[in-house]
Amino acid sequence: MVSVGNRQSYMEVTGFSSEVREQFYKVASVNLCSNISGQILASLVMSPPKVGDESYDAYFCERDGILKSLARRAKMRN
């Protein structure tokens, strides 16, 4: 699952050498982007398999099964 949101922060580093300050900023910047697995997942969601791809049939079979299950459960709630 990919979570989309707006994150904001502020950081000021004073009283440290430039080398230490650079390391603080490096560590802080890691949290600005999603991790590698999140980026891969987002890429896969945005570009599903195409006709002829090895995983095409399995992907759409699984996707359709999930959508049918969700539709069935939605009807049960009404």
N, C-alpha and C positions, 0 to 999 in steps of 0.2 A: 504494500500500500504506500502510495506517495502522499505525503502531507504537504499541502500548500499553505503558506501563511506569510505574514509580514513580521520580520524580526528586526528589532532595532537595538542598538547599544551604543554606549559611549565609553571610551577608555582614554585616560591620560596618564602617561608614564613620565615621571620627573625624578630627578636625583639619581639616575643610573647612567652608566656609560652608554655610548651609542651601540656597542655590541650587545649589551644586555637588553637595551630598549628594542633592538631589532628582533631579538628572540621573543620578547613579550608580544610584539606585533605579529610575528610569525605564528605563534600559538593561538592568538586571538583570531587570526584570519582563517584558521582551519574551520572554525565554526560558522563561517559566512556561507559556505557552500555545502550541499549535501554530500554525504560520503560516497565512495565509489559504487557500492552496491545500490544506493539510491539513484545515482546517475544512470547505471545500467538498467535498472528497473524502469525508470522513466523513459529511456530510449526504447526499450522493448514494448512498452505500452503504446508509445506514439507510432511505432512502426511494426504492426503485427506481421506474421508470415504471409507471403504472397503465393499465388497459385504456382505450383511447381517446387516450392520450398519443401524440404524434407519434413518439417514439422507442421505443414499447413493443415493436413487432415486432423491430426491430433489436437492442434490448437483450437480449431473451429468446433470440433466435437465437444471438447471440454467447455469451451465458452458457451455454446448453445445449451449444454446440459445445465450449466450454472444459471443462465438466464431463464430457462424453463422452470427450474427449481424455485428461483426467486418469484417468478410470476405465479406459480402454484401457491406459494406461501402467502403472497399478497392477497390472493383471492380468499384464502382461509381467514384472513383477518377481517374481511368485510362482512 
